[in-house]
Amino acid sequence: MEKVLCYIRVSTSTQVEKGYGLETQQKALKEYCKKNKYEIHNIYSDKGISGTDETRDGLNEMLETLEKESNINKIIVYNTSRLWRDIYNQAKIQRRCIDLNTQIISIEQPTFDIYEKNPVNTMLNDIVMVMDRYQRNEIKEKLAKGRKTKASTGSKACGTAPLGYMWDNGNIIIDSNRSETIKTIFNKYVEVQSLGKVKKFLDENEYTTNTGKQFSKQAIKNILENDFYKGIITHGDIKKEGTHEPIINKIVFGRVQGMLIKNTNK
């Protein structure tokens, strides 16, 4: 027998207390499944909750089950109004079911089909796509604001920790094992004033990047120009004193910048 999931819902506390609606729906679902030779895997319910509420525990648990149980692809309801009560939730639930290759069967609406090609379903699909794009953009905007706010306090907002640092519970701290590599690069450049010679030294002494590769001349230059190492946070148009501990003091950093300009081709 083909396994199916069933869903029932009533929207008021009175209906919950007296059993109005729930018993009727459940009895009808069981009779329908018996008649059509469906095995009920589970009956999910939401009691005293509006069909406009998208945070329903029963509904979301049912959708999660569909994701896990690949052999189940049918939802049985008494009426589609049990699943949704507004066009936005209808669009979201239909789109989710289509993504999960799931059919919705309504006992009271035998011709209902979320896969039917018609103007209404096309509109609902468009609504969901627009709302998904809006929500993604809204999340991106909130994250960007949060990162900017964090940067304005002098803290690194996000991203990979520069060589010589590491993340620790959301804070950037010095990586004692790798920070010596950064000091060596700065000190060696002050000594030889040549990116090529610094690279040769690093290769000969088996210094590597975070990914285990040899340093390129450009990678060395990027490190020497990165003012994060002298304690500065840069994020978009924000540049200010950071809360992290510098690896290179400002005098040495400034001296190196002058040498880089002077020795452009070396």
C-alpha positions as CSV (number, residue, x, y, z in Angstrom):
1,M,0.0,0.0,0.0
2,E,1.2,3.5,-0.8
3,K,2.1,5.6,2.2
4,V,0.5,9.0,2.6
5,L,0.5,11.9,5.2
6,C,-2.7,13.4,6.4
7,Y,-3.2,16.9,7.8
8,I,-6.1,18.4,9.9
9,R,-6.6,21.8,11.4
10,V,-9.1,23.9,13.3
11,S,-8.6,27.6,14.0
12,T,-10.4,28.4,17.3
13,S,-10.0,27.3,20.8
14,T,-13.7,26.4,21.0
15,Q,-13.3,24.0,18.2
16,V,-10.4,22.4,19.9
17,E,-12.2,22.0,23.3
18,K,-15.4,20.5,21.8
19,G,-13.7,18.5,19.0
20,Y,-15.7,20.3,16.3
21,G,-14.1,19.8,12.9
22,L,-11.1,17.7,14.0
23,E,-13.0,14.5,14.5
24,T,-14.9,15.1,11.2
25,Q,-11.7,15.7,9.3
26,Q,-9.9,12.7,10.8
27,K,-12.8,10.3,10.2
28,A,-13.1,11.5,6.5
29,L,-9.4,11.1,5.9
30,K,-9.3,7.6,7.3
31,E,-12.3,6.5,5.3
32,Y,-10.9,8.0,2.1
33,C,-7.5,6.3,2.6
34,K,-9.1,3.0,3.3
35,K,-11.3,3.2,0.2
36,N,-8.3,4.2,-2.0
37,K,-5.9,1.7,-0.4
38,Y,-3.6,4.3,1.1
39,E,-1.6,3.6,4.2
40,I,-1.5,6.5,6.6
41,H,2.0,7.1,7.7
42,N,1.0,9.8,10.2
43,I,-1.8,12.4,10.8
44,Y,-0.5,15.9,11.6
45,S,-2.7,18.4,13.3
46,D,-2.7,22.1,14.3
47,K,-5.3,23.0,16.9
48,G,-6.6,26.6,17.4
49,I,-4.2,28.0,14.8
50,S,-5.1,30.2,11.8
51,G,-4.4,29.0,8.3
52,T,-2.6,32.3,7.7
53,D,0.1,31.3,10.3
54,E,3.1,29.8,8.5
55,T,4.8,28.8,11.8
56,R,2.4,25.9,12.4
57,D,4.2,23.0,14.1
58,G,2.0,20.3,12.6
59,L,2.4,21.7,9.1
60,N,6.1,22.2,9.3
61,E,6.7,18.8,10.9
62,M,4.7,17.2,8.0
63,L,6.8,19.1,5.4
64,E,10.0,18.0,7.2
65,T,8.8,14.4,7.0
66,L,8.3,14.7,3.3
67,E,11.9,15.8,2.9
68,K,13.2,12.8,4.9
69,E,10.8,10.1,3.5
70,S,11.5,10.0,-0.2
71,N,8.9,7.2,-0.6
72,I,6.0,9.4,0.5
73,N,4.7,11.9,-2.0
74,K,1.1,12.5,-1.2
75,I,-0.7,14.8,1.4
76,I,-4.4,14.1,2.1
77,V,-6.6,16.9,3.5
78,Y,-10.3,17.4,4.0
79,N,-10.2,20.7,2.2
80,T,-7.3,22.9,1.0
81,S,-8.5,25.6,3.4
82,R,-7.0,23.4,6.2
83,L,-3.6,24.0,4.6
84,W,-3.9,27.7,3.8
85,R,-6.2,30.7,4.3
86,D,-4.5,33.3,2.2
87,I,-2.9,33.4,-1.2
88,Y,0.6,34.0,0.1
89,N,0.6,30.8,2.2
90,Q,-1.0,28.9,-0.6
91,A,1.8,30.0,-2.9
92,K,4.5,29.0,-0.4
93,I,3.0,25.6,0.5
94,Q,2.3,24.7,-3.1
95,R,5.8,25.7,-4.2
96,R,7.3,23.6,-1.3
97,C,5.2,20.6,-2.3
98,I,6.2,21.0,-6.0
99,D,9.9,21.1,-4.9
100,L,9.4,17.9,-2.9
101,N,7.5,16.3,-5.9
102,T,4.4,15.9,-3.6
103,Q,0.7,15.8,-4.6
104,I,-2.0,17.4,-2.5
105,I,-5.3,15.5,-2.5
106,S,-8.4,17.3,-1.2
107,I,-11.4,15.1,-0.4
108,E,-13.8,18.0,-1.0
109,Q,-12.1,19.2,-4.1
110,P,-11.4,16.1,-6.2
111,T,-10.2,18.1,-9.2
112,F,-7.6,20.2,-7.3
113,D,-4.1,19.8,-8.7
114,I,-1.1,21.9,-7.9
115,Y,0.6,20.6,-11.1
116,E,-2.2,21.8,-13.4
117,K,-1.0,24.4,-15.8
118,N,-3.3,27.4,-15.4
119,P,-3.0,31.2,-14.9
120,V,-3.7,30.9,-11.1
121,N,-0.8,28.5,-10.5
122,T,1.5,30.6,-12.7
123,M,0.6,33.7,-10.7
124,L,1.2,31.8,-7.4
125,N,4.6,30.6,-8.6
126,D,5.5,34.2,-9.6
127,I,4.4,35.4,-6.2
128,V,6.6,32.9,-4.4
129,M,9.6,33.8,-6.6
130,V,9.2,37.5,-5.9
131,M,8.8,36.9,-2.1
132,D,11.8,34.6,-2.0
133,R,13.9,37.2,-3.8
134,Y,12.6,39.9,-1.4
135,Q,13.4,37.8,1.7
136,R,16.9,37.0,0.4
137,N,17.6,40.7,-0.3
138,E,16.2,41.6,3.1
139,I,18.5,39.1,4.8
140,K,21.5,40.4,2.9
141,E,20.7,44.0,3.9
142,K,20.4,43.0,7.5
143,L,23.7,41.2,7.4
144,A,25.4,44.1,5.7
145,K,24.1,46.5,8.3
146,G,25.2,44.2,11.1
147,R,28.7,43.9,9.6
148,K,28.9,47.6,9.1
149,T,27.8,48.2,12.7
150,K,30.4,45.7,14.0
151,A,33.1,47.3,11.9
152,S,32.3,50.7,13.2
153,T,33.1,49.5,16.7
154,G,36.6,48.4,15.5
155,S,35.8,44.7,15.2
156,K,36.3,42.5,12.1
157,A,32.8,41.9,10.8
158,C,33.2,38.6,8.9
159,G,35.2,36.7,6.4
160,T,38.4,34.6,6.5
161,A,41.0,35.5,9.2
162,P,44.1,37.0,7.6
163,L,47.2,34.8,7.8
164,G,48.6,35.2,11.4
165,Y,45.1,35.5,12.9
166,M,42.3,33.1,13.6
167,W,38.6,33.2,14.7
168,D,37.8,32.2,18.3
169,N,34.1,32.3,19.3
170,G,33.4,35.2,17.0
171,N,36.5,37.1,17.9
172,I,39.7,37.6,15.9
173,I,42.8,36.6,17.8
174,I,46.5,36.1,17.0
175,D,47.5,32.7,15.8
176,S,50.8,32.2,17.6
177,N,51.9,29.6,15.1
178,R,51.4,31.6,12.0
179,S,52.0,35.2,13.2
180,E,55.7,34.5,13.1
181,T,55.4,34.1,9.4
182,I,54.0,37.6,9.1
183,K,56.8,39.0,11.2
184,T,59.4,37.2,9.1
185,I,57.9,38.6,5.9
186,F,58.0,42.2,7.2
187,N,61.4,41.9,8.7
188,K,62.9,40.2,5.6
189,Y,61.5,42.9,3.3
190,V,63.0,45.6,5.5
191,E,66.3,43.8,5.1
192,V,66.4,43.0,1.4
193,Q,63.8,45.4,0.0
194,S,62.8,43.0,-2.8
195,L,59.6,40.9,-3.2
196,G,61.5,38.4,-5.3
197,K,64.2,38.0,-2.6
198,V,61.6,37.6,0.1
199,K,59.9,34.9,-1.9
200,K,63.2,33.1,-2.5
201,F,63.9,33.2,1.3
202,L,60.4,31.9,2.1
203,D,60.6,29.1,-0.4
204,E,64.0,28.0,0.7
205,N,62.8,27.9,4.3
206,E,59.5,26.1,3.5
207,Y,57.2,28.9,4.6
208,T,53.7,28.3,3.2
209,T,50.3,30.0,3.0
210,N,47.2,28.9,4.9
211,T,46.5,26.5,2.1
212,G,50.0,24.9,2.1
213,K,51.2,26.6,-1.1
214,Q,54.3,28.7,-1.7
215,F,53.9,32.4,-1.5
216,S,53.6,34.3,-4.7
217,K,55.2,37.8,-5.0
218,Q,51.7,39.3,-5.2
219,A,50.6,37.4,-2.0
220,I,53.7,38.8,-0.2
221,K,52.9,42.3,-1.4
222,N,49.3,42.0,-0.3
223,I,50.4,41.0,3.2
224,L,52.9,44.0,3.3
225,E,50.1,46.4,2.3
226,N,47.4,45.0,4.6
227,D,47.0,47.5,7.4
228,F,45.0,45.0,9.4
229,Y,48.5,43.8,10.6
230,K,49.1,47.2,12.2
231,G,45.7,47.2,13.9
232,I,43.4,48.9,11.4
233,I,39.9,47.7,10.5
234,T,38.7,48.4,6.9
235,H,35.1,47.6,5.8
236,G,33.7,49.4,2.8
237,D,34.0,53.1,3.6
238,I,34.9,52.5,7.2
239,K,38.5,52.6,8.3
240,K,39.3,52.9,12.0
241,E,41.5,51.6,14.9
242,G,40.6,47.9,15.4
243,T,40.0,46.1,18.7
244,H,42.3,43.3,17.6
245,E,46.0,43.0,18.6
246,P,48.4,44.2,15.9
247,I,51.2,41.9,14.8
248,I,53.3,44.7,13.2
249,N,54.0,48.0,14.9
250,K,52.9,51.1,13.0
251,I,56.5,52.5,12.6
252,V,57.7,49.3,10.9
253,F,54.5,49.1,8.8
254,G,54.9,52.8,7.6
255,R,58.6,52.2,6.8
256,V,57.6,49.2,4.6
257,Q,55.0,51.2,2.7
258,G,57.7,53.7,1.8
259,M,60.0,51.0,0.6
260,L,57.3,49.4,-1.5
261,I,56.7,52.7,-3.3
262,K,60.5,53.2,-3.8
263,N,61.1,49.6,-5.0
264,T,58.1,49.2,-7.2
265,N,59.8,46.9,-9.7
266,K,61.8,44.7,-7.3
